[in-house]
Amino acid sequence: MTRIFIVDDHPMVVEGIRTMLAQMPDVQVVGHAMNAASALGFFVSNSADVVLLDINLPDESGIEVCKKLLVRNSSLKILALTNFDQLTYLQSMREAGAKGYLLKNASSGEIQQALQIVLDGKEYWLGKTDVRESIQEHNSLLLTRREIEVLKLIAEGLTNQEIADKLYISASTVDSHRKNLISKLQVKNTAALVRTAFENKII
């Protein structure tokens, strides 16, 4: 029997997850908490196999809660269950020690699949078992077709004016695309932009 603990500050969300989990075989919800303090308090004298943890809690970040829970019990399997479809949160939860990342609109089948994967000792990141694949796909979806075109030409070493001439757009438009790319891929400069693009196989 897989024992699951839910941490979320929205009663309707908790009830919806409980209802979904109740339909799954060999799964038992052992409790829930609506804030970080209650979640940490539960594990003082109780245990679970998996924690479904919201990132946005009223008293403390779920990222910090994840770290604290794993200090107390390193065998816990923590799955982020959140509305935040943002790469930075996914990366932060992974760095905090979580084993997976699910969105709250995930189907019952996806939640069951994610649970089985993390219980088998693997990881589950927005439908991928490899976080690098998830990041690659996520990054690619962030960019428009034109931005990817500009990114490829930047990687070839072309200047803004050369890219503008090649794509029949203005140099200022190219500069705007470059700034957007740097912002979307969360890097500081063009060199880091090109390196990130190659590392994540965006180009």
Rosetta silent file (secondary structure, phi, psi, omega in degrees, C-alpha in Angstrom):
SEQUENCE: MTRIFIVDDHPMVVEGIRTMLAQMPDVQVVGHAMNAASALGFFVSNSADVVLLDINLPDESGIEVCKKLLVRNSSLKILALTNFDQLTYLQSMREAGAKGYLLKNASSGEIQQALQIVLDGKEYWLGKTDVRESIQEHNSLLLTRREIEVLKLIAEGLTNQEIADKLYISASTVDSHRKNLISKLQVKNTAALVRTAFENKII
SCORE:     score description
SCORE:     0.000 S_00000001
   1 L     0.000  125.885  178.850    0.000    0.000    0.000 S_00000001
   2 E   -88.897  120.250 -178.402    1.408    3.367   -1.050 S_00000001
   3 E   -93.486  123.870 -175.112    0.864    6.016    1.634 S_00000001
   4 E  -119.354  136.102  176.077    0.346    9.517    0.250 S_00000001
   5 E  -117.318  133.571 -176.054    0.346   12.855    2.048 S_00000001
   6 E  -108.561  132.353  175.815   -1.106   15.957    0.336 S_00000001
   7 E  -122.451  107.750 -179.362    0.085   19.515    0.966 S_00000001
   8 L  -160.848  140.403 -175.483   -2.155   22.188   -0.579 S_00000001
   9 L   -92.711    8.868  178.152   -3.954   25.211    0.847 S_00000001
  10 L  -111.411  110.512 -177.070   -7.083   24.867   -1.282 S_00000001
  11 H   -53.569  -39.181 -178.810   -9.710   22.516    0.251 S_00000001
  12 H   -66.872  -36.644  177.568  -11.371   21.846   -3.117 S_00000001
  13 H   -65.372  -45.800  179.541   -8.048   20.856   -4.662 S_00000001
  14 H   -59.153  -44.731 -178.847   -7.303   18.519   -1.759 S_00000001
  15 H   -65.007  -39.606  178.423  -10.741   16.948   -2.029 S_00000001
  16 H   -63.716  -41.473  178.740  -10.365   16.528   -5.785 S_00000001
  17 H   -67.019  -43.178  178.073   -6.989   14.819   -5.384 S_00000001
  18 H   -56.760  -46.439 -179.129   -8.366   12.597   -2.606 S_00000001
  19 H   -61.936  -41.805 -179.876  -11.265   11.538   -4.830 S_00000001
  20 H   -65.185  -44.248 -177.763   -8.898   10.804   -7.704 S_00000001
  21 H   -70.147  -29.129 -179.476   -6.510    8.795   -5.534 S_00000001
  22 H   -64.264  -21.721 -179.679   -9.359    6.840   -3.949 S_00000001
  23 L   -85.290   -6.520 -177.491  -10.022    5.268   -7.351 S_00000001
  24 L   -95.100  139.110  179.308   -6.483    3.917   -7.579 S_00000001
  25 L   -71.565  147.640  174.394   -5.593    0.461   -6.241 S_00000001
  26 L    58.826   33.905  177.312   -3.128    0.108   -3.366 S_00000001
  27 E  -127.254  133.347  179.177   -3.105    3.823   -2.591 S_00000001
  28 E  -132.475  125.601  174.354   -3.963    5.355    0.782 S_00000001
  29 E   -83.628  115.667 -175.370   -4.112    9.055    1.655 S_00000001
  30 E   -92.115   -6.436  177.855   -2.711    9.234    5.184 S_00000001
  31 E   161.068  176.298  176.254   -3.398   12.925    5.656 S_00000001
  32 E  -149.806  158.662  177.176   -3.138   16.432    4.302 S_00000001
  33 E  -134.266  149.642 -178.436   -1.857   19.836    5.359 S_00000001
  34 L  -106.150    1.675  176.123   -2.856   23.300    4.231 S_00000001
  35 L  -154.761  172.390 -176.094    0.395   25.023    5.099 S_00000001
  36 H   -65.641  -42.581 -177.254    4.091   24.351    5.581 S_00000001
  37 H   -60.037  -44.126  179.845    3.982   24.295    9.370 S_00000001
  38 H   -67.043  -38.285  179.335    1.286   21.606    9.458 S_00000001
  39 H   -63.010  -47.561  179.743    3.078   19.555    6.818 S_00000001
  40 H   -66.154  -36.168  178.493    6.347   19.596    8.733 S_00000001
  41 H   -64.551  -37.301  179.966    4.490   18.904   11.969 S_00000001
  42 H   -57.994  -41.190 -173.433    2.829   15.798   10.536 S_00000001
  43 H   -82.334    2.959  173.580    6.165   14.171    9.817 S_00000001
  44 H   -67.012  -39.780 -177.113    7.421   14.608   13.372 S_00000001
  45 H  -130.160    8.950  179.639    5.539   11.480   14.407 S_00000001
  46 L  -130.932  172.698 -179.920    4.052   10.143   11.154 S_00000001
  47 L  -145.009  167.751  176.624    5.322    8.925    7.812 S_00000001
  48 L  -156.283  168.921  177.401    4.327    8.493    4.166 S_00000001
  49 L   -94.743  -39.253 -176.547    5.817    7.153    0.969 S_00000001
  50 E  -132.750  139.196  173.422    4.926   10.033   -1.343 S_00000001
  51 E  -115.151  124.270  171.420    4.182   13.707   -0.749 S_00000001
  52 E   -93.428  110.018 -166.542    2.146   15.651   -3.312 S_00000001
  53 E  -118.451  120.311  174.247    3.398   19.146   -2.602 S_00000001
  54 L   -73.596  146.414 -179.284    2.049   22.465   -3.845 S_00000001
  55 L   -81.302  -35.432 -173.382    4.753   25.074   -4.480 S_00000001
  56 E   -99.684   89.529  179.067    2.699   28.116   -3.454 S_00000001
  57 L  -103.658  155.746 -173.716    1.842   27.742    0.242 S_00000001
  58 L   -68.344  -27.574 -174.217    0.605   30.601    2.452 S_00000001
  59 L  -110.397  -16.966 -178.292    3.421   30.514    5.026 S_00000001
  60 L  -164.609  150.461  178.279    6.453   29.176    3.162 S_00000001
  61 E   -63.569  139.446  175.526    7.568   28.168   -0.309 S_00000001
  62 H   -61.778  -25.368  178.051    6.953   24.553   -1.218 S_00000001
  63 H   -64.113  -43.526  178.531   10.537   24.501   -2.466 S_00000001
  64 H   -69.938  -37.060  177.669   11.801   25.145    1.073 S_00000001
  65 H   -62.163  -41.137  177.787    9.324   22.651    2.508 S_00000001
  66 H   -56.445  -48.104  179.901   10.660   20.046    0.093 S_00000001
  67 H   -60.156  -46.073 -176.760   14.203   20.589    1.366 S_00000001
  68 H   -66.269  -40.323  178.908   13.150   20.408    5.022 S_00000001
  69 H   -62.497  -40.563 -177.476   11.089   17.248    4.557 S_00000001
  70 H   -74.030  -25.734  172.992   13.978   15.474    2.875 S_00000001
  71 H   -65.429  -39.105 -179.313   16.369   16.478    5.665 S_00000001
  72 H   -76.467  -35.768 -177.465   14.019   14.723    8.089 S_00000001
  73 L  -147.513   95.077 -174.852   13.315   11.742    5.839 S_00000001
  74 L   -69.044  -13.526 -178.726   15.544   11.295    2.804 S_00000001
  75 L   -86.762   -6.871  178.492   13.496    8.327    1.552 S_00000001
  76 L   -62.102  139.819  173.475   10.399   10.451    0.904 S_00000001
  77 E  -102.215  112.815 -177.190    9.344   10.715   -2.724 S_00000001
  78 E  -106.816  126.760  177.708    8.173   14.276   -3.299 S_00000001
  79 E  -115.270  121.175  173.465    6.114   15.222   -6.337 S_00000001
  80 E   -69.759  132.637  175.898    5.355   18.875   -7.003 S_00000001
  81 E  -127.880  104.883 -165.172    1.681   19.296   -7.849 S_00000001
  82 E  -146.177  167.482  172.792    1.170   22.868   -8.984 S_00000001
  83 L   -91.067   -9.034 -173.645   -0.424   25.351  -11.356 S_00000001
  84 L   -83.903   99.761  176.154    2.983   26.809  -12.228 S_00000001
  85 L   -90.621   65.212 -176.662    3.976   25.576  -15.681 S_00000001
  86 L  -130.501  134.761 -175.776    7.298   27.385  -15.465 S_00000001
  87 H   -59.430  -37.374 -177.673   10.752   25.999  -16.030 S_00000001
  88 H   -62.221  -39.428  178.845   12.299   27.913  -13.136 S_00000001
  89 H   -68.404  -40.914  178.136    9.969   26.247  -10.632 S_00000001
  90 H   -59.497  -46.980 -179.721   10.613   22.814  -12.113 S_00000001
  91 H   -64.406  -39.896 -179.684   14.361   23.322  -11.864 S_00000001
  92 H   -65.466  -40.238  178.819   14.093   24.666   -8.308 S_00000001
  93 H   -67.183  -38.106  177.446   12.031   21.689   -7.161 S_00000001
  94 H   -64.647  -43.792  178.804   14.494   19.285   -8.719 S_00000001
  95 H   -64.594  -28.150  178.734   17.398   21.050   -7.019 S_00000001
  96 H   -77.516  -12.443  177.287   15.469   20.843   -3.728 S_00000001
  97 L   112.369    1.943  177.940   15.304   17.058   -4.104 S_00000001
  98 L   -64.902  154.614 -179.298   11.858   16.447   -5.581 S_00000001
  99 L  -103.470   -0.485  179.843   11.440   13.425   -7.819 S_00000001
 100 E  -174.689  171.561 -174.272    8.834   14.869  -10.117 S_00000001
 101 E  -146.025  118.386 -179.606    6.642   17.736  -11.266 S_00000001
 102 E  -125.228  148.402  172.897    2.957   17.525  -12.146 S_00000001
 103 E   -91.047  152.664 -175.917    0.394   20.154  -13.058 S_00000001
 104 L   -68.065  -15.846  176.652   -2.891   20.257  -11.156 S_00000001
 105 L   -89.840   11.545  178.691   -4.828   19.643  -14.355 S_00000001
 106 L   -62.891  144.848  178.741   -3.105   16.253  -14.736 S_00000001
 107 L   -75.077  165.348  176.243   -5.437   13.343  -15.396 S_00000001
 108 H   -58.015  -40.063 -179.815   -5.916   10.471  -12.988 S_00000001
 109 H   -64.344  -38.803  179.882   -3.930    8.273  -15.350 S_00000001
 110 H   -69.191  -40.959  178.173   -1.000   10.672  -15.421 S_00000001
 111 H   -62.191  -43.330  178.777   -0.915   10.978  -11.641 S_00000001
 112 H   -62.550  -41.278  178.486   -0.995    7.197  -11.302 S_00000001
 113 H   -63.410  -44.453 -179.844    1.806    6.884  -13.861 S_00000001
 114 H   -62.594  -42.201  178.809    3.910    9.508  -12.074 S_00000001
 115 H   -59.959  -46.473 -178.410    3.416    7.778   -8.725 S_00000001
 116 H   -63.738  -39.847 -178.245    4.506    4.432  -10.135 S_00000001
 117 H   -64.644  -46.364 -178.843    7.557    5.937  -11.809 S_00000001
 118 H   -70.912  -32.121  177.012    8.850    7.682   -8.676 S_00000001
 119 H   -68.804  -24.858  176.404    8.136    4.622   -6.529 S_00000001
 120 L   -82.576    2.471  177.325   10.267    2.635   -8.983 S_00000001
 121 L    90.401    9.391  179.379   13.151    4.981   -8.222 S_00000001
 122 L  -104.816 -171.746 -179.403   12.892    7.089  -11.377 S_00000001
 123 L  -124.486  158.930 -176.963   11.788   10.683  -11.938 S_00000001
 124 E  -139.342  113.151 -174.652    8.798   12.280  -13.641 S_00000001
 125 E  -124.568   98.879  178.335    8.968   15.816  -15.069 S_00000001
 126 L    49.127   47.519  177.323    5.879   17.128  -16.870 S_00000001
 127 L    92.661   -5.670  179.871    5.369   13.876  -18.708 S_00000001
 128 E  -113.724  144.834  176.030    9.075   13.076  -19.134 S_00000001
 129 L   -90.611   -7.481  177.348   11.170   10.671  -17.091 S_00000001
 130 L  -118.011  118.278 -176.340   14.324   12.613  -17.996 S_00000001
 131 H   -61.198  -30.122  179.344   14.404   16.205  -16.744 S_00000001
 132 H   -65.053  -38.412  177.538   16.692   17.184  -19.642 S_00000001
 133 H   -65.742  -39.571  179.997   14.043   16.090  -22.144 S_00000001
 134 H   -64.146  -44.397  179.594   11.429   18.067  -20.242 S_00000001
 135 H   -64.413  -42.089  179.376   13.587   21.195  -20.219 S_00000001
 136 H   -60.266  -47.016 -178.980   14.400   20.780  -23.911 S_00000001
 137 H   -66.505  -42.003 -178.898   10.747   20.423  -24.844 S_00000001
 138 H   -62.861  -45.560  179.396    9.702   23.256  -22.553 S_00000001
 139 H   -61.898  -42.123 -179.446   12.343   25.602  -23.948 S_00000001
 140 H   -63.078  -38.979 -179.899   11.378   24.771  -27.512 S_00000001
 141 H   -69.755  -25.676 -179.925    7.720   25.493  -26.797 S_00000001
 142 H   -68.816  -27.680 -171.173    8.662   28.862  -25.294 S_00000001
 143 L   -97.164  143.724  174.791   10.167   30.095  -28.548 S_00000001
 144 L   -80.845  165.740  179.366    8.393   31.239  -31.684 S_00000001
 145 H   -59.995  -41.114  179.438    9.432   29.978  -35.116 S_00000001
 146 H   -65.465  -40.028  179.196   11.014   33.362  -35.910 S_00000001
 147 H   -62.931  -38.157  177.959   12.938   33.365  -32.618 S_00000001
 148 H   -66.920  -38.288  176.025   14.379   29.951  -33.414 S_00000001
 149 H   -60.080  -47.578  179.412   15.413   31.231  -36.859 S_00000001
 150 H   -62.843  -41.782 -179.525   17.169   34.203  -35.267 S_00000001
 151 H   -59.862  -42.410  179.101   18.747   31.956  -32.635 S_00000001
 152 H   -62.051  -40.171 -179.220   20.257   29.695  -35.306 S_00000001
 153 H   -73.058  -33.977  174.354   21.788   32.693  -37.084 S_00000001
 154 H   -61.663  -42.840 -179.275   23.119   34.107  -33.822 S_00000001
 155 H   -64.401  -25.668  177.301   24.770   30.735  -33.195 S_00000001
 156 L   -80.355   -4.545  176.181   26.414   31.011  -36.630 S_00000001
 157 L    91.513   11.336 -179.154   28.047   34.245  -35.464 S_00000001
 158 L   -74.393  147.687  175.835   26.058   36.686  -37.598 S_00000001
 159 L   -78.675  169.510  176.994   25.618   40.275  -36.449 S_00000001
 160 H   -56.500  -43.376 -178.062   22.211   41.892  -35.957 S_00000001
 161 H   -67.058  -40.142  178.968   22.513   43.636  -39.319 S_00000001
 162 H   -64.887  -39.695  177.493   23.554   40.454  -41.123 S_00000001
 163 H   -66.334  -41.680  179.179   20.614   38.575  -39.592 S_00000001
 164 H   -59.440  -45.153  179.666   18.297   41.441  -40.541 S_00000001
 165 H   -63.078  -39.123 -176.360   19.476   41.344  -44.146 S_00000001
 166 H   -70.585  -35.871 -176.013   19.065   37.579  -44.308 S_00000001
 167 H  -100.430    1.292  179.815   15.537   37.554  -42.858 S_00000001
 168 L    58.332   44.042  174.928   14.398   40.820  -44.493 S_00000001
 169 L  -129.963  173.155 -178.582   13.616   42.466  -41.156 S_00000001
 170 L   -81.631  157.404  178.189   15.134   45.476  -39.392 S_00000001
 171 H   -63.888  -33.108  178.967   18.210   45.300  -37.174 S_00000001
 172 H   -67.544  -34.345  176.644   16.148   46.670  -34.272 S_00000001
 173 H   -66.791  -40.782  176.709   13.695   43.785  -34.692 S_00000001
 174 H   -61.180  -43.311  179.464   16.588   41.335  -34.554 S_00000001
 175 H   -62.056  -37.888  177.503   17.836   43.032  -31.390 S_00000001
 176 H   -64.286  -42.145  177.521   14.365   42.666  -29.853 S_00000001
 177 H   -61.727  -42.274 -179.697   14.360   38.956  -30.712 S_00000001
 178 H   -60.553  -44.930  179.921   17.830   38.592  -29.173 S_00000001
 179 H   -64.914  -39.745  178.036   16.670   40.247  -25.931 S_00000001
 180 H   -64.073  -40.680  179.176   13.535   38.087  -25.835 S_00000001
 181 H   -63.009  -44.052  179.315   15.624   34.939  -26.324 S_00000001
 182 H   -61.800  -39.676  179.666   17.957   35.922  -23.491 S_00000001
 183 H   -69.656  -46.890 -177.052   14.944   36.553  -21.252 S_00000001
 184 H   -65.540  -38.046 -178.727   13.054   33.378  -22.170 S_00000001
 185 L   -92.081    4.988  171.675   16.036   31.079  -21.762 S_00000001
 186 L    55.208   52.018  176.389   17.044   32.872  -18.564 S_00000001
 187 L  -122.827  172.032 -172.883   20.642   33.634  -19.498 S_00000001
 188 L  -101.260  -22.947 -176.250   22.736   36.797  -19.125 S_00000001
 189 L  -153.923  177.545 -175.870   24.378   37.270  -22.511 S_00000001
 190 H   -65.540  -38.242  179.249   24.622   36.038  -26.087 S_00000001
 191 H   -60.800  -45.023  178.706   27.426   33.571  -25.357 S_00000001
 192 H   -67.477  -33.081  177.820   25.361   31.900  -22.650 S_00000001
 193 H   -61.227  -49.289 -179.555   22.339   31.982  -24.966 S_00000001
 194 H   -64.290  -43.190 -179.415   24.145   30.020  -27.675 S_00000001
 195 H   -61.940  -45.139  179.142   25.613   27.573  -25.172 S_00000001
 196 H   -63.129  -40.471  179.794   22.194   26.919  -23.577 S_00000001
 197 H   -61.048  -42.606  179.203   20.592   26.457  -26.992 S_00000001
 198 H   -71.878  -41.564 -178.198   23.129   23.772  -27.929 S_00000001
 199 H   -61.685  -36.710 -178.377   23.115   22.078  -24.519 S_00000001
 200 L   -97.745    8.930  174.417   19.324   21.743  -24.605 S_00000001
 201 L    56.301   38.619  175.408   19.267   20.848  -28.311 S_00000001
 202 L   -77.536  -30.324  176.817   16.989   23.735  -29.228 S_00000001
 203 L  -128.868    0.000    0.000   19.055   24.248  -32.358 S_00000001
